[in-house]
Amino acid sequence: MAFPITRLRRMRKSEPLRSLVRETHLTPENFVYPLFVCPGTGVRKEVRSMPGVFNLSVDEAVKEVREAHSLGVLSVILFGLPEKKDEIATGAWANDGIVQQAARAIKREVPDAILMGDVCLCEYMSHGHCGIVEAAPQSLGAAVASPPAAATEYEILNDATLELLARTSVSLARAGIDIIAPSDMMDGRVAAIRKGLDEAGLANTPILSYAAKFASGFYGPFREAADSAPQFGDRRSYQMDGANFREAMREIELDLEEGADMIMVKPAMPYLDVIAAARERFDVPLAAYQVSGEYAMIEAAARNNWIDRERVMMESLLSIRRAGASIILTYYAKEAARLLG
Ligand code: PBG
């Protein structure tokens, strides 16, 4: 039945009517709030390219988690800025690593917060790559002292990195991290981490895998926030090519076979098709990460008064939800929760 019998505008007449037929809802308890923890006390250093996002010392991070919690945001994901970086990412798996310290402190103060730990090595490596770097054949075995000029002069070692990722995961879980979230994109990392956790008596610690993580320009501001920009080359030899949809499905399938409990697509808005397809195909909890560049674009346009900040913030989150992600990692978690409350 078509017009004039059918008039879709009938149900748009007022906000109560619109809310009656609203199909998608945002809920604070499905947001995950990312925090960048740094050494020191009383530190709250704003990230230049992410206004409203801070590097926080442990004591400040605790306050932030408490505030998020009071707004209904029960989960946070922790990233660390270590005191020192090296070529085996010691800061990632050390018992007194910065995220380990933060996890203990937060668990002490806000025991029912859900803590996710981003498992990656880039923030802890002097070269800023997500795995162990080996100089290529011409200088095999040599440490990478000066930055190699071309991609052919070094390699990010896959299998050797797995051991460090498993070690990091066990260390984080022991410190109180509830959910292990590997974002490194090495092949086989979920299986390696699962095995590591199980052998350490941590069989009940779930894994949220950044399964389809694309090599993206939208991570730019994060690399400033986490001080994790690669010192040479880029991440295209391990993160996914943005052109590949079918490969994203394979990445997800493999991570689930390896034992991932939940999966993630990242970034969110430029990859809504991948989120929607993953929702259709896989019956597991699905997360999406509204990354730093997505946040920074909205903030920059809003500062110029080119868009209505709150409207665009909520619309961007809604689009991710509508595409099918039930869990949304977003720098807007606190603010969006406040608006929803
Ligand atoms: C670590 C990691 C990154 C992000 C999350 N975990 C950066 C990267 O892969 O370069 C990006 C998050 C964001 O941009 O907000 N590898």
Boltz pocket constraint, residues with backbone or C-beta under 6 A from the ligand:
constraints:
  - pocket:
      binder: B
      contacts: [[A, 118], [A, 120], [A, 122], [A, 130], [A, 183], [A, 184], [A, 218], [A, 219], [A, 220], [A, 221], [A, 222], [A, 223], [A, 228], [A, 235], [A, 290], [A, 291], [A, 292], [A, 293]]
      max_distance: 6.0
